[in-house]
Amino acid sequence: MKSESSWTKKRLAIELSRLKDFEKNDVMLEQYATPSEIAADWLWKAAFKRDIAGKVSVDAACGPGILGCGALLLGAKKVYFADKSEEAMRLSQENVDKLRKEYEIGEGEFVCCDIAKFDKKVDVVIQNPPFGTKVRHQDKLFLEQAFTVGKIIYSMHKISTRSFVEAIARDYGFKITDVWEYDFGIKQSLPWHRRKRYHVKVGLWRMEKFHQ
């Protein structure tokens, strides 16, 4: 079994880049897989804070499961892959199966449901939810459910929504411990895209429940 210390952030990014992605994105679900470099940096930070190894996590709005797979590689005890898309479930399962052939990893459980119906209690929520540009308030729904099921939350949103994230965290009794900013690259995947790649300014928030 490869231990967490055998990994480097660069090697993790390379491994994640080899996983399967959507061939066609669902516009309304805002299906954009987290870029492997961002996913690796995100998970590396979480591992440094001891939020990955030995923990039970959920990769909410998992898509092809990039974040959840990375968590398993870094020693997560169990990861729930949750998404309402059957295609996302298929891809996540294939990606986990691929990794399991090469590495000894923790358990992966696949839950195809609307996020409001996900009720498994976890140590850590890792999520890159829809930004709410196609269906309003989708980001709010994901945060509300994360606060219900998890003790520590890692959630990515447009940096322009900073005040909203801070307000809802306070309302649910969570403190923001860290915020990291990224340029989120989106490949040309929709008919109206004119450029080969778009960049969105996003923030990754780490939030922790008061009085754990």
C-alpha positions as CSV (number, residue, x, y, z in Angstrom):
1,M,0.0,0.0,0.0
2,K,1.4,3.4,-0.9
3,S,1.3,5.8,2.0
4,E,0.3,9.4,1.9
5,S,4.0,10.3,2.2
6,S,4.8,8.6,-1.1
7,W,2.8,11.2,-3.0
8,T,3.8,14.6,-4.2
9,K,1.3,17.2,-5.3
10,K,2.6,17.1,-8.9
11,R,2.3,13.3,-9.0
12,L,-1.2,13.5,-7.7
13,A,-2.2,16.1,-10.4
14,I,-0.8,13.8,-13.1
15,E,-2.7,10.8,-11.7
16,L,-6.0,12.8,-11.6
17,S,-5.4,14.1,-15.1
18,R,-5.6,10.5,-16.4
19,L,-9.1,9.9,-15.1
20,K,-12.1,9.9,-17.4
21,D,-14.1,13.1,-17.9
22,F,-17.5,14.0,-19.4
23,E,-17.6,13.6,-23.2
24,K,-20.5,16.0,-23.3
25,N,-21.4,18.5,-20.6
26,D,-25.0,18.9,-19.2
27,V,-25.5,22.7,-19.4
28,M,-28.2,22.9,-16.8
29,L,-26.1,20.9,-14.3
30,E,-23.1,23.0,-15.0
31,Q,-20.9,19.9,-15.4
32,Y,-17.3,21.1,-15.4
33,A,-14.8,18.7,-13.8
34,T,-12.4,20.3,-11.4
35,P,-9.1,20.8,-13.3
36,S,-6.5,18.2,-12.1
37,E,-4.0,20.9,-11.0
38,I,-6.6,22.7,-8.9
39,A,-7.9,19.4,-7.5
40,A,-4.4,18.3,-6.5
41,D,-3.6,21.7,-4.8
42,W,-7.0,21.6,-3.0
43,L,-6.6,18.1,-1.7
44,W,-2.9,18.7,-0.8
45,K,-4.0,21.6,1.4
46,A,-6.7,19.5,3.0
47,A,-4.3,16.6,3.6
48,F,-1.8,19.0,5.3
49,K,-4.6,20.1,7.6
50,R,-5.3,16.4,8.4
51,D,-8.7,16.5,6.8
52,I,-8.2,13.6,4.4
53,A,-6.4,10.5,5.7
54,G,-8.6,8.2,7.7
55,K,-11.6,10.4,7.2
56,V,-15.1,9.7,5.8
57,S,-15.9,12.3,3.1
58,V,-18.5,13.1,0.5
59,D,-17.6,14.4,-3.0
60,A,-20.9,16.3,-3.5
61,A,-21.8,17.1,-7.2
62,C,-19.0,14.7,-7.8
63,G,-19.2,14.7,-11.6
64,P,-16.5,12.2,-12.8
65,G,-15.3,12.0,-9.2
66,I,-11.9,13.8,-9.5
67,L,-11.9,15.2,-6.0
68,G,-13.2,12.0,-4.4
69,C,-10.6,9.9,-6.2
70,G,-7.9,12.2,-5.1
71,A,-9.1,11.9,-1.5
72,L,-9.0,8.1,-1.8
73,L,-5.4,8.2,-3.1
74,L,-4.4,10.4,-0.1
75,G,-5.8,7.9,2.4
76,A,-9.4,8.7,2.9
77,K,-11.2,5.9,4.8
78,K,-14.4,6.2,2.7
79,V,-15.7,8.6,0.1
80,Y,-19.4,9.0,-0.9
81,F,-19.7,10.1,-4.6
82,A,-23.0,12.0,-4.8
83,D,-24.5,13.4,-7.9
84,K,-28.0,13.4,-9.5
85,S,-26.5,12.5,-12.9
86,E,-26.4,8.8,-13.8
87,E,-23.5,9.6,-16.2
88,A,-21.6,11.1,-13.4
89,M,-22.1,7.9,-11.3
90,R,-20.9,5.8,-14.2
91,L,-17.8,7.8,-14.7
92,S,-17.0,8.0,-11.0
93,Q,-17.4,4.2,-10.6
94,E,-15.1,3.7,-13.6
95,N,-12.5,6.1,-12.2
96,V,-12.5,4.4,-8.8
97,D,-12.3,1.0,-10.4
98,K,-9.3,2.1,-12.4
99,L,-7.5,3.4,-9.4
100,R,-8.3,0.2,-7.4
101,K,-6.4,-1.8,-10.0
102,E,-3.3,0.1,-9.3
103,Y,-3.5,1.2,-5.6
104,E,-4.9,0.0,-2.4
105,I,-7.5,2.6,-1.6
106,G,-10.5,3.1,0.8
107,E,-14.1,2.5,0.1
108,G,-16.1,4.3,-2.5
109,E,-19.9,4.4,-2.3
110,F,-22.0,5.9,-5.1
111,V,-25.2,7.7,-4.4
112,C,-27.3,9.0,-7.3
113,C,-29.6,11.5,-5.8
114,D,-30.5,15.2,-5.6
115,I,-28.2,16.8,-3.0
116,A,-31.2,17.6,-0.7
117,K,-31.7,13.9,-0.3
118,F,-28.1,13.1,0.7
119,D,-28.2,12.5,4.5
120,K,-25.1,10.5,5.3
121,K,-23.1,12.0,8.2
122,V,-19.4,12.6,7.2
123,D,-16.3,14.1,8.6
124,V,-15.5,16.3,5.6
125,V,-17.5,17.6,2.7
126,I,-15.5,18.4,-0.5
127,Q,-17.6,20.0,-3.2
128,N,-17.4,22.0,-6.4
129,P,-21.1,22.6,-6.7
130,P,-22.9,24.4,-9.6
131,F,-22.2,28.1,-9.4
132,G,-25.9,28.9,-9.8
133,T,-25.5,30.6,-13.2
134,K,-28.1,28.3,-14.9
135,V,-30.4,27.4,-12.0
136,R,-30.5,30.1,-9.3
137,H,-29.6,29.2,-5.8
138,Q,-28.1,25.8,-6.6
139,D,-24.9,26.9,-4.7
140,K,-27.0,27.8,-1.7
141,L,-28.7,24.4,-1.6
142,F,-25.3,22.6,-1.7
143,L,-23.9,24.7,1.1
144,E,-27.0,24.2,3.3
145,Q,-26.8,20.4,2.9
146,A,-23.1,20.4,3.5
147,F,-23.6,22.2,6.8
148,T,-26.2,19.6,7.8
149,V,-24.1,16.5,7.1
150,G,-20.5,17.6,7.6
151,K,-18.2,19.0,10.3
152,I,-15.6,20.4,8.0
153,I,-16.5,21.9,4.6
154,Y,-14.4,22.6,1.5
155,S,-16.5,24.3,-1.0
156,M,-15.7,26.2,-4.3
157,H,-17.6,29.2,-5.5
158,K,-17.2,32.2,-7.7
159,I,-15.0,34.7,-5.7
160,S,-17.6,37.4,-6.4
161,T,-20.0,35.5,-4.1
162,R,-17.7,35.9,-1.1
163,S,-20.2,37.9,1.0
164,F,-22.9,35.3,0.4
165,V,-20.6,32.4,1.5
166,E,-19.5,34.3,4.6
167,A,-23.1,35.1,5.6
168,I,-24.5,31.6,5.1
169,A,-21.6,30.1,7.0
170,R,-22.3,32.4,10.0
171,D,-26.0,31.5,9.8
172,Y,-25.2,27.8,10.2
173,G,-22.6,28.2,12.9
174,F,-19.5,27.6,10.8
175,K,-16.4,29.7,10.9
176,I,-14.3,30.3,7.8
177,T,-10.7,29.3,8.5
178,D,-9.1,29.6,5.0
179,V,-9.9,31.0,1.5
180,W,-7.8,30.2,-1.5
181,E,-8.3,31.8,-4.9
182,Y,-7.8,30.1,-8.3
183,D,-8.3,30.8,-12.0
184,F,-10.7,28.0,-12.9
185,G,-10.2,26.9,-16.5
186,I,-13.2,25.7,-18.5
187,K,-12.6,24.0,-21.8
188,Q,-14.6,24.9,-24.9
189,S,-17.5,22.5,-24.6
190,L,-20.7,24.4,-25.4
191,P,-22.1,25.6,-28.8
192,W,-21.8,29.3,-27.9
193,H,-18.2,29.1,-26.6
194,R,-16.0,31.1,-28.9
195,R,-12.7,30.6,-27.1
196,K,-10.9,27.3,-26.6
197,R,-10.7,28.0,-22.8
198,Y,-12.4,30.3,-20.4
199,H,-11.2,31.3,-16.9
200,V,-13.4,32.0,-13.9
201,K,-12.1,33.5,-10.7
202,V,-13.1,31.2,-7.9
203,G,-12.5,30.8,-4.2
204,L,-12.1,27.6,-2.2
205,W,-13.5,28.1,1.3
206,R,-12.6,25.9,4.3
207,M,-15.3,26.1,6.9
208,E,-15.4,24.4,10.3
209,K,-18.3,23.9,12.7
210,F,-18.1,25.9,16.0
211,H,-17.7,23.8,19.2
212,Q,-17.0,20.5,17.5
